[in-house]
Amino acid sequence: MNRRSAARLVLAGLTLCLALGCNPAAAEESTLRIGYQRSSALISLLREDATLETALKPLGVTVSWHEFTSGLPIMEALNVGRIDVSADVADTVPVFAQAANAKITYIAQEAASPEAQAILVPGDSPLKTVADLKGRKVAVTKGAGSHYLLLAALKAEGLPFKSITPAYLTPADGRSALSGGSVDAWVAWDPFLSAAQIQAGARILRDGTGLSAYKRYYLASDAYAEKRADVLTLLVTKLREAGTWVKANPDAAATRLGTLWKIEPEIVKQANARRSYRVEPVNREGLAEQQTIADAFRADGLLPRAVDASALPVWELPSR
């Protein structure tokens, strides 16, 4: 079949659809496309037991799952319409997305978990404090919450970001670089943080306590947030339930997630203990640290333009 014939068939099908009163966009709306990372614990649990699919079935909505290595690619996919919703991403990620003019909406957040990310060094490293990082090479995932933690930790010691040499790496590559000695430190988040401690004897130089609240946000495209409140309501409800279950059942949760992530349950249990997993609404007053993050990245030339962190839309769970 040549292109002209194919085009005529597509046009004929569309004409028939319109004549019958169907909506060409309905097929797209019948599938909720979720972007997530390996560390997206609550989404991983919903995916594993099909809880979300079951809840959405009465609405005629199915789910497709799309895994990414970090938060920024998820935001890009959200902005260009490849996915509808993102699983939890670190607090820094929406700031970078906003600077790139992404059309995204906050739909929920996980409450602060400052101990769930940290600056790590090998167990036998001579480095004892953050100040010792001056002149050193540090692995960090660009745009991740760990990136802001590194900025904040250096600032607390009176050091600019340029006082270290950053190596922008994925979590897996960052750990390899630390183990192989090609970097002096690595900034990681759980479960990667706990895995490096338990499996490789890495030592925490400084965690986020007093430096970074480390909230994780769930977002949707502006268009999806505007038209599918029914789907988002069920999604947030199931996320809340999953978060409550994880904290109430630490051993069972560690076993389930350990199987999914192919890591030892003891690692997952330690990681989960550091995460709040308390899913709650986003409010504009609570976005104050988002502005602090944006200003910090902008001051160090890491953000292409200044942003008003409170300007992103905030979706509200409909009242019953």
C-alpha positions in Angstrom: 0.0 0.0 0.0 1.4 3.4 -1.0 1.3 6.5 1.3 -1.6 8.1 -0.7 -3.8 5.0 -0.3 -3.0 4.7 3.4 -3.8 8.3 3.9 -7.2 7.8 2.2 -8.0 4.9 4.5 -7.1 6.9 7.6 -9.2 9.8 6.5 -12.1 7.5 5.7 -11.9 5.9 9.1 -11.8 9.3 10.8 -14.8 10.4 8.8 -16.8 7.3 9.8 -15.8 7.8 13.4 -17.1 11.4 13.4 -20.3 10.4 11.6 -20.9 7.8 14.4 -20.3 10.4 17.1 -17.1 9.0 18.5 -14.3 11.0 19.9 -10.8 10.4 18.3 -9.2 11.5 21.6 -11.1 9.0 23.6 -8.7 6.2 22.8 -5.8 8.2 24.2 -7.8 9.2 27.3 -8.7 5.5 28.0 -5.1 4.8 28.9 -3.3 6.4 31.8 0.4 6.6 30.9 2.6 6.7 34.0 6.3 7.5 34.0 8.3 6.2 37.0 11.9 5.5 38.2 13.2 2.3 39.8 13.1 4.1 43.2 9.4 5.0 42.8 8.4 2.6 45.6 4.6 3.3 45.9 4.1 3.2 42.1 6.1 0.0 42.0 3.8 -1.6 44.5 0.6 -0.5 42.6 2.1 -1.8 39.4 3.1 -5.1 41.0 -0.4 -6.0 42.3 -2.5 -4.3 39.7 -4.3 -2.3 42.4 -4.5 0.8 40.2 -5.8 -1.1 37.2 -8.5 -2.6 39.3 -9.6 0.8 40.7 -9.7 2.4 37.2 -11.5 -0.4 35.5 -15.0 1.0 36.2 -13.9 4.2 34.5 -12.9 2.2 31.4 -9.2 3.3 31.9 -6.2 1.0 31.6 -2.6 1.8 32.6 0.7 1.7 30.7 4.0 1.9 32.6 7.1 3.7 31.3 10.4 3.4 33.2 13.0 6.2 33.2 16.5 6.4 34.7 15.9 9.8 36.4 13.4 12.6 37.0 14.3 15.0 34.2 13.6 12.6 31.3 10.2 11.9 32.9 9.4 15.7 32.9 10.5 15.9 29.3 8.2 13.0 28.4 5.4 14.6 30.4 5.8 17.9 28.6 5.8 16.5 25.1 2.8 14.3 25.8 4.4 10.8 25.8 3.1 10.2 29.4 0.2 11.7 31.4 1.5 11.4 35.0 4.8 11.1 36.7 5.5 9.0 39.8 7.4 10.7 42.6 10.3 12.9 41.5 12.7 14.8 43.7 11.9 18.4 44.6 14.4 19.8 42.2 13.0 18.2 39.1 9.9 20.4 38.7 12.1 23.4 39.1 14.3 22.4 36.2 11.2 21.5 34.2 9.6 24.8 34.9 12.7 26.6 33.7 12.3 24.7 30.4 8.7 26.0 30.2 7.1 22.5 30.8 3.4 22.5 31.1 3.0 20.5 34.3 0.8 20.5 37.4 1.5 19.3 40.9 -1.0 16.7 42.0 0.4 15.3 45.3 3.6 15.1 47.3 5.4 12.8 49.7 6.2 14.6 53.0 9.8 15.5 53.8 12.4 12.7 54.1 15.7 14.5 54.7 17.6 11.4 55.8 16.7 9.6 52.5 19.6 11.2 50.6 23.2 11.8 51.6 26.7 12.5 50.5 28.7 9.3 50.6 32.4 8.4 50.7 34.2 5.0 50.8 34.4 3.6 54.2 38.2 4.1 54.3 38.1 7.6 52.8 40.2 10.3 54.6 37.4 12.8 54.0 35.6 13.6 57.3 33.5 16.7 56.6 31.8 18.4 53.7 34.6 21.0 53.8 37.0 18.2 52.8 35.3 18.0 49.5 37.0 21.2 48.3 39.0 20.4 45.2 37.5 16.9 45.0 35.5 15.1 42.3 31.9 14.3 43.3 29.4 12.2 41.4 25.9 13.5 41.4 22.8 13.0 39.2 22.1 16.3 37.5 18.8 18.0 38.5 18.1 15.3 41.2 17.3 16.2 44.8 20.8 15.0 45.6 22.1 17.8 43.3 20.5 20.4 45.6 21.7 18.7 48.7 25.3 19.0 47.4 24.8 22.7 46.7 23.3 23.3 50.1 26.0 21.3 52.0 28.8 23.2 50.2 27.1 26.5 50.9 26.8 25.7 54.6 30.6 25.3 54.6 31.1 28.6 52.8 32.1 26.8 49.6 30.7 27.6 46.1 29.7 24.8 43.8 32.8 25.5 41.6 35.0 24.5 44.5 34.3 20.8 43.6 34.4 19.0 40.2 31.0 17.5 39.5 30.7 14.2 37.6 27.1 14.1 36.4 26.2 10.4 36.5 23.2 8.1 36.9 22.8 6.4 40.3 24.3 3.1 38.9 27.2 4.8 37.3 27.8 7.0 40.4 28.1 4.0 42.7 30.5 2.3 40.2 32.6 5.5 40.1 32.7 5.6 43.9 33.7 1.9 44.2 36.2 2.2 41.4 37.9 5.3 42.9 37.3 7.6 39.9 35.4 10.0 42.2 35.9 11.0 45.8 32.3 11.2 46.9 28.8 10.4 45.6 25.5 12.0 46.4 22.7 9.4 46.4 19.2 8.8 47.5 17.5 5.7 48.7 17.4 2.8 48.0 20.8 3.4 46.3 22.0 5.1 49.4 21.2 2.1 51.7 22.5 -0.4 49.2 25.9 1.4 49.0 26.1 1.5 52.8 25.2 -2.2 53.4 26.8 -3.8 50.4 29.9 -1.7 50.0 30.5 -0.2 53.4 30.1 3.4 52.2 30.0 6.1 54.9 27.7 9.1 55.1 29.5 12.4 55.1 26.3 14.4 55.5 22.6 13.7 55.0 19.9 16.2 54.2 18.9 16.9 57.8 18.9 20.7 58.3 19.8 21.2 54.6 17.1 19.8 52.4 13.6 18.7 53.3 13.6 16.3 50.3 10.0 16.1 49.3 9.0 14.1 46.3 6.3 15.3 44.0 3.8 13.6 41.7 2.9 15.6 38.6 0.6 15.5 35.6 0.5 17.3 32.3 -1.6 20.5 32.5 -4.0 19.0 29.9 -4.5 15.7 31.8 -5.0 17.5 35.2 -7.7 19.7 33.7 -9.7 16.9 32.2 -9.2 13.7 34.3 -9.9 14.6 37.9 -11.7 11.2 38.2 -8.5 9.3 37.3 -6.2 11.5 39.4 -8.5 11.2 42.4 -8.3 7.4 42.3 -4.5 7.5 41.7 -3.8 9.7 44.7 -6.1 7.7 46.9 -4.3 4.4 46.0 -0.9 6.1 46.5 -2.0 7.2 50.0 -3.2 3.7 50.8 0.1 2.2 49.6 2.2 4.6 51.6 0.2 3.8 54.8 0.6 0.1 54.2 4.4 0.4 53.7 4.9 2.2 57.0 2.6 -0.2 58.9 4.2 -3.4 57.4 7.9 -2.7 57.1 8.9 -6.4 56.7 6.3 -7.3 54.1 7.0 -4.1 52.2 10.7 -4.8 52.2 10.2 -8.3 50.9 7.9 -7.1 48.1 10.0 -4.2 47.0 13.2 -6.2 47.4 11.9 -8.8 45.0 10.9 -6.1 42.5 14.2 -4.2 42.8 16.3 -7.4 43.0 18.0 -6.2 46.2 18.1 -7.6 49.7 15.1 -6.9 51.9 17.3 -5.5 54.7 18.4 -2.8 52.3 14.9 -1.9 51.4 13.8 -1.9 55.0 16.5 0.6 55.9 15.6 2.7 52.9 11.9 2.7 53.7 12.5 3.7 57.3 14.1 6.9 56.0 11.2 7.8 53.7 8.0 9.3 55.0 5.7 7.8 52.3 3.0 10.1 53.5 1.1 11.2 50.4 -0.6 14.5 50.9 -1.9 17.5 48.9 0.4 20.2 47.6 -0.3 23.7 48.8 1.4 26.9 47.7 2.7 27.8 51.1 4.5 24.5 51.2 6.3 25.3 47.9 8.6 27.8 49.7 11.6 25.5 49.6 11.0 25.0 45.9 11.8 28.7 45.4 14.9 28.3 47.6 16.0 25.4 45.4 15.4 27.4 42.2 17.3 30.4 43.5 20.3 28.3 44.6 20.6 26.7 41.2 20.2 30.0 39.4 22.8 31.7 41.6 25.3 29.0 40.6 24.5 29.3 36.9 22.9 25.8 36.8 19.4 27.0 35.9 18.9 28.7 32.5 16.6 31.4 33.9 14.9 32.5 37.0 11.6 30.9 37.9 8.7 31.6 40.2 8.3 28.2 41.8 4.8 29.0 43.0 3.6 29.7 39.5 3.0 26.0 38.5 -0.6 24.9 38.8 -1.6 22.9 41.8 -4.4 20.3 41.4 -6.7 19.9 44.3 -8.4 16.6 45.3 -12.1 17.2 44.8 -14.0 17.5 48.1 -16.6 14.8 48.7 
